[in-house]
Amino acid sequence: MFGIECEGDMQGLMLVSTAGHPCRITEQRGKEQVYIDFVATAPWNSPGLVDVPRYGLVGRVLIATAVQLSLEEGFRGRIGLHSLPQAETFYATNCGMTDLGKDTKKEGLRYFEMTPAQAAAFLR
């Protein structure tokens, strides 16, 4: 679990797994990755909920942390997650992840993965 704390308040949280979630994307199929079980920013940091967020980039910092963990584990930056509908654009556009469509085994949530090339681009 990772968290970002600033000024005595938790600004974002992320829970990850480093085993049991092999890649699904064709060119990476079966390879190890970091799977993000849960990621969230505090409501006061969400542009969709407040006019002026207290802190920006909390979500990007958490995703970058997952990529860095993937690199440290020898997974070359590969990460995967299931997205809530309101975050799909963030993962596809802001993070550059590949949308692998709805997963009927996971409440119909869209499943996203990041390849090593996408991870390198994201970290730049």
Residue, then its C-alpha position, 0 to 999 in steps of 0.5 A: m500500500f502506498g499513500i501520499e500525505c501532505e499537511g497532515d492529511m492523506q491526499g491519495l492511496m493505492l493498493v497494489s499486488t505484485a503476484g497473481h495478475p499476469c498481463r493480458i495484452t497480446e505482446q505481453r501476455g502472461k508476463e508479470q506486472v504490478y496490478i493496482d487493486f485500488v487507487a484514489t485521490a482525496p475528494w478535495n483534490s478531484p477536479g470533478l468534485v471541487d472547483v479548485p483542487r488543493y493538490g494536483l497530480v496526486g493520481r499521476v504520482l501514484i501511477a508513477t509509483a506503481v510503474q517504479l515498483s514494477l521496474e524495481e520488481g523486474f517487470r519493466g514498468r508493466i502495470g494493470l488495473h480495472s477502472l471505475p467509469q469516471a477514471e477511464t479517460f484519465y488512464a487512457t489519455n493522461c496515462g497512455m494505457t491500453d484499454l482492453g475493454k470491459d471485463t465481465k469477471k470484474e463487474g464489467l469494469r474496463y481493464f487497462e494495461m501499461t506496456p514497458a514502452q508506455a511506462a517509459a513514455f509516461l515517466r518522461 
